Amino acid sequence: MEEKKYYSIGQVSNICKIPIKTLRYYDEIELLVPKIRKETSNYRYYSKDQLITAVIIRQLRSLGFNLKDIKEIIKKDSMDSYMDSIHGRIREIDEEIACLQKKRRENLCMLSRFAEGKQYAAAPDGPEEYLIENIPEIHLLTSRSIIKSYHNEEVNLERWISVMEKAENSRLEITGPIYVTFYTEMFGQFISKDCDIEFAIQVAESPADNAEIRKFGGFTAATTIYRGQYEDIFKKYIALKRWIDENGYEICGKVTEEFLISPLDTANMNEHVTKIIVPVKTTGKKK
């Protein structure tokens, strides 16, 4: 039986498994223009070569190529061009995989942070817990500035969002919460004065060319957990300072707040969890 020379748009659709609507669009953008078009009926007929081209287009689409790139590949019509394009697509896929893996790790870190914070938030009221901890080293992307007439009644969401955007724009992997360090004497942030403050977010690594990333941790600290509405956190500071003095320790660094569950995570203030970290050294003079 003699093979057909031309194929209708319906036949091309059935053979190549490409919707007629899509074939019409390919015609419109001049990606696959029918060899014959009857002006009176607007019927479209494709040659056998175009049938093959339709199959190639379908295959390239399944590999994730966009129509612009496909048009260029078909125009060049060479195996070298085809191979170069596939190598390029593989690089794009590798980048997409790396991006998804990064997002997955960030989601796992956030889930872990929430789980830790939820344990504290759900803990029954009881005796206050103060600990001496070795704070592990991490990397923080920082933004430090002096804020005029600062009074630590509520979190500074604008600064938090800014440092988060900085991490995202730098394509850094976020691996932990927001940290706020007060470069002032203890309680200085509560006295409505100019305050030197560093807003930061934990990231995975420290690029050598990024001066705004620094190490945090590697020291001994007195810590405690504050739960609930942030405006009353100063009471927790007073209690922690008393505990430090009574147990033979001396403050030897700047106070940092680690926001395990923050207003950026939930609007429910009862679930907010903040860890207060105060570097200390022993004096051996326990009261």
N, C-alpha and C positions, 0 to 999 in steps of 0.2 A: 504493500500500500504506500502510495506516495505521501511523504510528510507534508503537513500544512506549511505554507510559506508565511502566512500572517495569522495573528491571533487577536481575537476581540478582547476588549478590556475585561469582560466577564471571564473569558478563558484564562487570561493572564492572572486574574485574581484567584481563580480556582487552582491553577497549577502552582503558582508561587506562594499561595496563602497570604496574599496581601489584599486588604480591603479595597474595593473599588474607589471609595472616597479617598484613600491614601494615594492610589494611582493617579487620580485626578489632581491631587495636590502636587505630586511629583511632576506632573505635566505643567502645572501652573508655575512652579519655580524653576522649570527647565532642567530638572534633574533627569527625567525620563520622558521625553517627548515622543508620542506615537509616530511611527513612520508614515502612516497614512491617516488622514482625517477627512471624512466626508463632510463638506461644508453644509450640505442640505440637511443632513440628519445629525451632524456633530458626532458620528460614530468614530471611535478610535480603534486603530489596528496596529499591532506591534509585530516587528520582525522577530525571527528566531534569535538573532543576536541581542535584541532588546529583551527578550525573554530571559536570556542568560544574565544580562545586566540587571534585570529585576531581582533575580536570585542573588546576585552579588550584593545588591543594595540591602536586601533582606538579611543576608549574612552579616554584613557590616553593622547594620542597625542592632542585631542581636549581640554583637561584640561591644556595643556601647558607643560607636562612632556617631557624631552628629552629622546632619545633612550637609553642612558646609564642607566638612572634611571629606565626606563620601563623594561629593561633587568633584572635589579636587583629585581624589584618587582615580575616579572613573575618567576624568579628563586626561590625566597623565597616562593611564592605561599601560603601566609597566609593573613587572614583578618587583623591581627594586623599590619603586614608590610605594607599592603595597606593603612590602616588608618594613620599610622605614616608618610607615604610618602605624603598623602594628607594634613596632618597638616603642613608638611614642605613646600609644594607647596603653601598653603594659606599664610604662612609667607613671601614667596618670592613675591607673588602677592601684599601683603600689602606694602612691600618695594618698589615694582615697582610703585604702586599707589602714595605713598608718594613722590617718585622721580619725577613722572609726575606732581604732584601738586606743588612741589617746582619749577620745570621748568616753569609751567604756571604762578606762582606768579612772577618769575623773568622776564618773557616775559611781563607781565602787568606792572611791574615797569619800564622796559625799554621803553615800549610804552608811559607811563606817562611822563617819562623824555624827550623823543623825542617831545611829544606834547608841553610840557612847553618850551623846547628849540626852537621849530619851531615858537612859538608865538613871541619870542624875535627876531629870525632871520628874520621873515617876517615883523617886525615892521618898519614903515617908518622912515627915518632919521628925527630927530627933536632935541629939547632940551635934553641934557643929563639928565638921571634920576638917582638920588642918594637917597637911602632909609636908614632909621634906622629900623632894624628888630631885633626881638627876634629870635635867631637861635635855633630851636628845637634840643633836644638831639637825637643823633643817635650813632650807633656803627661803628667803622672803623677798618678794618684789616690793619695793618700798616707795613711799611718797612722803617726804618730811617737810614740814613748814611750821612757822610760828603763827598761831591763831590769836588774834587780838581779843582781849576780854573773854577768854574761854571759861566756860563753866560746865562741868561734866554732868549735866542732867539727862541728856539723851544722846543716843548714838548719832554720829555724823554720816548719815546715809549718802550724802552727796560725795564725800571723800571716799567712802567705801566703793561706791559704784565706779568712781573714777579709776581707782587702782585695779578693780576687776577688769575694766575696759582696757587698761594698759596691758594687762597680762594677755587678754584675748587678742589684742591688736599685734602684740609681739609674738603671738603663736606659742606662748609658754603653756606648759601643762600645769593646771591648777591641781594641787594635791592636798589642800587643806583649807582651813577657814581664814577669816580676817583676823589680823593681829593689830592691836593699837598699843604703841609704847609711848610713855610720857617721859620726856627728857626734862624732868623737874624733880624737886623733892617730893617725897611721898605726901599725898593729899593736896599737892599744888594744883592739880587739875580741878579741884573743887572750890577754888578761892576767887573765881572771876578775875583772872589776871592773864597777861600774855603768856601763852603756853606753847612750848616747843613739842610738837607731836609728830609721831611717825605712824602713818597708816600703811598697812602691808597685807599681802596675801601670800600664802604658802605656794611655792612652785617647785617643780621637780628638779630643776638643775640651775646652775649658775653660769651662764655664758660669760666667757672671759671679757667680752667687750661691753657688758652691761653693768655700768657702775651703780645702777639702782637696785641691784640684787645683792643681798648680804646674807651672811650666815647668822643664824639665831640659835641659841641653846649652847650646850656644852658647859653648863654650870649647874650649881645646886640652888634650889629655890624652895621657898615656902609657898605652898599653893592651897587654894580653897575654891570651892564652887559656889557661884551665886546664881540663884534661880529666880525668874520672874521679872517684874518691871524694872527697867534699868535705872530709873531715877533714884532708887533707894540703895544703890550699890555701895555708897559711901559708908553705910553702916557695917557692911562686910569688911571694908578696908580697916575700919577702926578695930573691929574684933580680931582681924588677922594681925594687925600691928601689935596688939596687946599679947597675942599668943606668941609672936616672934620674940618679944622682950622677955616674956615669962619663961621661955624655954631655952634661953641661953644663946640666941642667935642675933646677928646684927645685919642690917640691910647693907648690901654692897653693890647694888646695881639699880637700873631703872625698872620701874614697874611696867608690866605688860599685861594686857587683857586679851585672852584668846576666846573668840566668840564661836562656841561649839554649835549652838543653835541661835540664830540671830533674827532680827526683823526682816532680813533679806530672805530668810527661809520660811518663816511663818508669821502671820499677823497676830497669832495667839500669844500674848505676852506671858501667860503662865507657863509656856513651853520654852521660853528663852533661857539659854544656859550659857553663862560666862565663866571662864576660868581665870582667876587672878594669879599671876606669876610674879613673885618677888625674889630676886636673887639675894641669897643670904650666905653668911659664913658664921661659924660657931665662935662664941666668946668664952664658953665654958663657965658662964655665970648664970646658971639656971636658978630662977627665983623659987 
